[in-house]
């Protein structure tokens, strides 16, 4: 090597490291600032074209300012009837809140329930309180607690939003800390190295910082809308993806170091050798996420570009910062462990030699048994109910707003405080009101008036009717009542609109079903196209997509059993199956890409049989480690006490492990081994005879196990 060129060779990685250190220092804090530009107002994420969304726009004209209602419910401390004196005190307390911080308009008087055992009042709050909402609710709680000999609770949209804000408060610190600690522990166990795990963690944190900065700017300029769920998934996705890609790169770097003492050359060879698999893998996830832009749900459309940005940043740090650091450190990165020669190690650590032998000698039995196991799990898939999560299951822990809503439902009609909102032509008001009152599941329907008991309030020729539902607003019965209500009032006036909380839940559920039917085929087509380009095989690409699809169905089937009988969930949010599909299929294909890109590389030199066995041995350890890391990072979502994230955490963590251990390790290798060279159809590899292990120059399974990569 020319000595004049040597300083230049080290200058590039040195500059890259310095640049990334600067970027990390400048933007690293943005991942923790996303809460400043995120919102947990669920009304902001409704379907764009739904009837309930149109109602939100029209009903603004009936209020001087849009409000967020907090519903106060009082019950007697003794369990008996509330007294007139207590009702008077409660009304006085509500009126005293007029003009208080965050209170918008005039609170209602305290009204008794029909059974006489509870009082109810509404405090209208400003919808723009943001992080101050919790403080305002605390002040209201202190005030209403002063009513003598009563127990006061806060329910309604404001209380629910306040509990959501408290639940998401741990995203910036607790979630990220748990995820990074889990990844660090696994890396320390895998590599038995002190330095390398920290280098990989630093690389993933840099990726998260850059992604956070980009998303912050987009959200601050209202280009994307971010909530706590999107923020949490972004952190987990970036940490998991960056670590997975880093594991693949460092495994190749370790192999190269075993054959050369040139650190820079080893880093370049490792980057070149893993570039195709990493970029193809990232493309499947990023494009799969971008397919969510086809959704009519705002939070789905937000997750698409936000997640794709995170994946791109993960690839960027993996292919620039990490190779630069490895080039500068060489074998010292693995200290105190020492990279062994490929012949001595092969990445198999013994177990992958045995797995390869099993695949080689019993391929047909193996793929039949593993397929049967997955089919058994998939048989339970129809049992997974995805009709939405009732309010009492929204939080994993005991949220105050849930208990308050339950108290409210005991003493008042189930839909009290969250009525169905009907917007209709003033000329049809009487007929529409009569139709609404006669609808099964509707307890009462009252037109909004200029003053109590006065004339109807008419705005632009329209009136507003509030229909109180008989059942809890998040129940299936209430959603059915909304559907019936729409049928009845549309028969009177086709232009009448029905919205409100229950209608929003109903519309969101229907939209999620439509999104799933549209987006799933698009994601499958994207992944299939990427696999065909990467592997140059139509048959193998179809097989890989089919195996990860079967893994998805099996995972959701088992999740349905666990959710119902283990966690006590009656169902999942309507978007959970779609999120599970995007993450499981895209990430599941990742591991097959890691495996089969290496298998194709080996097949070009050794034939299909040897290529499959050598590729399995060489990548078995690193892909399994990557799967465990990704499962652990997604499992960290359980620290946020929300059913939606807990369900996503289980589905992705369990599904990734099932894919890594069963599909990628056994099913796919066994299928490729059994089908033989034909699996590469229509590429030229499918027309080349495979090596005969008994012929001169052939290799038996034991020799393969020793050969490695």
Buried (B, 14 or more C-beta within 10 A) or exposed (E): EEEEEEEEBBEBBBEBBEEBEEBBEEBBEBBBBBBEBBBBBBBBBBBEEBBBBBBBEBBEEBBEEBBBBBBBBBBBEEEEBBBEEBBEBBBEBBBEBEEBEBBBBBBBBBBBBEEEBBBBBBBBBBBBBBEEBBEBBEBBBEBBEEBEBBBBBBBBBBBBBBBBBBBBBBBBEEBBEBBBEBBBEBBBEBBEBEBBBBBBBBBBBBBBBBBBBBBBEBBBEEEBBBBBBBBBBBBBBBBBBBBBBBBBBBBBBBBBBBBEEBBBBBBBBBBEBBBBBBBBBBBBBBBBBBBBBBBBBBBBBBBBBBBBBBBBBBBBBBBBBBBBBBBBBBBEBBEEBEBBEBEEBBBBEEEBBEBBBBBBEBBEEBBBBBBEBBEEBBEBBEEBBBBBBBBBBBBBEEBBBBBBBBBBBBBBBBBBBBBBBBBBBBEBBEBBBBBBBEBEBBBBBBBBEEEEEEEBBBBEEBBBBBBBBBBBBBBBBBBBBBBBBBEBBBEBBEEBBBBBBBBBBBBBBBBBBEBBEBBBEBBBEBBBBBBBEBBBBBBBBEBBBEBBBBBBBBBBBBBBEBBBEEBEBBBBBBBBBBBBBBBBBBBBBBBBBBBBBBBBBBBEEBBBBBBBBBBBBBBBBBBBBBBBBBBBBBBBBBBBBBBBBBBBBBBBBBBBBBBBEBBBBBBBBBBBBBBBBBBBBEBEBBEBEBBEBEEEEBBEBEEBBBBBB
